């Protein structure tokens, strides 16, 4: 079974997932290192609330109503990743070196921000250094877009239900390997550039890491091409196209016009309909509340922790290295817990069964 069809299919999926997670970890360190040092941790809540949240909602609507109907499913993954990678490269090699000049040009237009109260200092910094804010938002979108949405869409298209039961838990372990590996790589890059301080050191680290992202993206696209050729058959396209896959050209991709027509045949649920589902299903509403509450609590803890971590970092590059060490430790700890959780739960279940048996014997006595 180790070299069966399911595990041969798992190889490109694993490389795809590992590469996306590797890029994600580098982006997390880079965006936080730039923003916290240049703006202060006070800017993080404003960037998340006023930047990442509306940007993610806008992108998911664009993906659902524009990108999916127009782009053939075989090319959807690349079409989703390419704009992000292009912006990261543009920022690293063009915009970041020009950031002082660009921010200086816009300073006179933003002078009115000085009248805002001190409690909005983070918002003022986020607006004044808008270029770094754009990079933060773009880096924050990589995880939900390329991992939560794009990767799992590909995995669902090529894996059957039985294969998913076996492969998906292993992919979760692989994601944490990406955390560990990328954290070590970031620190190695920092040492390789000589540990220079100031904007020059951060610029060198940023450019090397973005080049690595582009190389990893090339690996991702090669794996996606392999998946398209071997496993993504015409009958296993994404759900928006399946209703149209009974035409006389079963081995060709749908044209964009036909894809749009296929997407239009299936009604799309609105936000109001999703809210109605939560109203009818208390368990779903409770899970939604739990997820949102967990996310808010996690963000609040991150803001406080990153503000304290700034005290131990001299510049953005050193801050990135500190975050990289933390992410490596988190990935390693998660790996240990995930591998041992099965044994822990099994032991707890056996103890519970033993206690129930003892209680039954006592009642019978």
C-alpha positions, 0 to 999 in steps of 0.5 A, a space after each residue: 500500500 506504501 507505493 499504491 495509487 493513493 501514496 503516489 498521488 500524495 507525493 506531488 500533493 505533499 510537495 505542493 503543501 510543503 512549498 506553500 507552507 514554507 512560503 507562508 512562514 517566510 511571509 509571516 516573519 517578513 511582514 511582521 518584522 517590517 511592520 513592527 519595527 517601522 510602525 510599532 506593534 500598535 499598527 497591527 490591530 488596524 492593519 488586520 481590521 481595516 486591511 486584511 479583513 476587507 481585503 480577504 472578503 473582497 478577494 474571496 468574492 473576486 475568486 468566487 464570482 470572477 476568477 472561477 468562471 473565467 479561468 479553466 480549473 487546471 490553471 486556477 491554482 497558478 492564476 491565484 498564486 501568480 499575482 501575489 508572487 508578482 507583488 512580492 517580487 516587485 516589493 522586494 526589488 523595486 518598492 522597498 528600496 524606494 520606500 523612503 522616497 515614496 513615503 516622503 512624497 506622500 507625507 505632505 498629503 497626509 499631514 492632517 493625520 497629526 491632529 488625530 488622538 494618540 490612541 490612533 497612533 497605530 492607524 496614523 503610522 499604517 497610513 503614513 507608511 502605506 507601502 509597508 501596509 500593502 505588503 503586510 496585507 498581501 502577505 497576510 492573504 497568502 495563508 487563507 488564499 493559497 493554503 486554506 482555499 487553493 491547496 485544499 481545492 486541488 486536494 479535494 479534486 484529486 482525492 477520493 473520500 477514502 484517500 482523504 481519510 488516509 492522506 489529509 492527516 499526513 499532510 497536516 504533519 507536513 505543514 509543520 515540517 514547513 514551519 520548522 524548515 523555513 524558520 531554520 532557513 530564515 536564520 541561515 539567510 540572516 547569517 549569510 548576509 553578514 547580520 547587517 543592521 538597518 535597512 540594508 540588512 533587511 533589504 538583503 534578507 528580503 530579496 534573498 527570501 523572495 527569490 527563494 519564494 519564487 523558486 518554491 513557487 516554481 516547484 509548486 507549479 511543476 507539481 500542479 502540472 504533474 497533478 493536472 496531467 496524471 490525476 486531474 481527469 476531465 471528470 474530476 474537475 472542480 464542481 463549477 465545471 462538472 455539470 458541463 463535462 458531458 460534451 463531445 470533447 472529454 479530453 479538452 478544457 472548457 473555454 472561458 465562455 463555457 466555463 462561465 455558463 457552467 458556473 452560472 448553472 449552479 446557484 451560489 449561496 449568499 451571505 444571507 443564506 449562510 446566516 440562515 443556515 447558522 440560525 437553523 443549525 445551533 451546532 454550526 452557530 456554536 462552532 462558528 462562534 468558537 472559531 471566531 472567538 479563538 481567532 480574536 483571542 489569538 490575535 490579541 495575544 499575538 499583538 501583545 507578544 510581538 510588542 514585547 518581542 520588539 524590545 529584544 530586536 535591534 532591527 527588522 532583520 533581527 526581528 525576523 530571525 526571532 520570529 523564525 526561531 519561534 515558528 520553528 519551535 511551534 512547528 516542532 512542538 505541534 509535530 510532537 503533539 500531533 504524533 503523540 495525540 493518537 496514543 494520548 487519546 487512546 490511553 484516555 479512552 481506555 481509562 474512561 472505559 475502565 472507570 465505566 466498567 468499575 462503576 458497573 461492577 459496583 452497581 451490580 454488587 
